[in-house]
Amino acid sequence: MSTVSGQTEEQTDQNPADGPDGHLDRILAMKIPVIVKITEKNMAMEKILKLSIGSMIQFDKDAYQHIDLMINNTTVGLGQPVKVGEKFGLKVVQIGDIAETIKSLGGEKEGGE
């Protein structure tokens, strides 16, 4: 029996995590932060320093516009805010294609590198 990296061929064949399917399983099991971005606003430092409990910040976005679904700080879809029991949820109304989602995860660089 020949060895590869200190393992016999039998040992190598018995470890499915070393094969392409094992790598895919590990990638698919990764936990990635999912961000729901309602809106953002630039404010002067003077106004920020004056914020206190009860202060109101008005944004330019309408309350009924779609909000951004982001992965790795890249928008991959849009949704509507919903209440799920006592918690906040997002009903996805538009999602990008799988290639764009992979790019947002950092899996493919611009120019196909």
PEVEN-V139817 format. One record per pair of residues at least 12 apart in sequence whose ideal C-beta (glycine too) atoms are under 10 Angstrom apart, sorted by sequence separation. I is the first residue (numbers start at 1). J is the second residue. D is the distance in whole Angstrom. If there is no record, write none. Layout:
i/j/d
I/J/D
I/J/D
//
This chain:
i/j/d
66/78/4
67/79/6
78/90/9
79/91/6
80/92/9
5/18/10
65/78/9
66/79/6
67/80/7
77/90/9
79/92/5
80/93/6
43/57/7
66/80/6
67/81/6
78/92/8
79/93/6
65/80/9
66/81/9
77/92/5
78/93/6
79/94/8
41/57/7
64/80/8
76/92/10
77/93/8
78/94/4
79/95/9
41/58/8
64/81/10
77/94/6
78/95/8
41/59/5
63/81/9
76/94/10
77/95/4
78/96/10
40/59/8
41/60/7
76/95/7
77/96/6
39/59/5
40/60/10
41/61/9
76/96/5
38/59/8
39/60/7
40/61/9
69/90/6
75/96/8
76/97/9
39/61/4
68/90/10
74/96/9
76/98/10
38/61/7
39/62/10
67/90/7
69/92/6
77/100/10
66/90/10
69/93/9
76/100/6
77/101/9
38/63/10
66/91/10
69/94/9
71/96/10
75/100/9
76/101/5
39/65/8
66/92/10
67/93/10
69/95/7
74/100/8
76/102/10
38/65/9
66/93/6
69/96/9
74/101/9
76/103/9
39/67/8
40/68/10
66/94/7
76/104/5
38/67/5
39/68/9
71/100/10
72/101/10
74/103/7
75/104/8
76/105/9
37/67/6
38/68/8
71/101/7
74/104/4
36/67/6
37/68/4
71/102/10
72/103/9
73/104/8
74/105/8
36/68/7
37/69/8
72/104/5
74/106/9
35/68/8
36/69/6
37/70/6
71/104/5
72/105/6
35/69/8
36/70/7
70/104/8
71/105/6
72/106/6
34/69/7
35/70/4
71/106/10
72/107/10
34/70/7
35/71/7
37/73/9
33/70/9
34/71/6
35/72/9
33/71/7
34/72/10
35/73/7
37/75/8
32/71/6
33/72/8
35/74/9
32/72/7
33/73/9
35/75/9
35/76/10
34/76/9
36/79/7
38/81/8
36/81/8
36/88/8
36/89/9
36/90/5
34/90/9
32/104/9
32/105/7
32/106/10
30/105/9
27/105/9
27/107/9
//
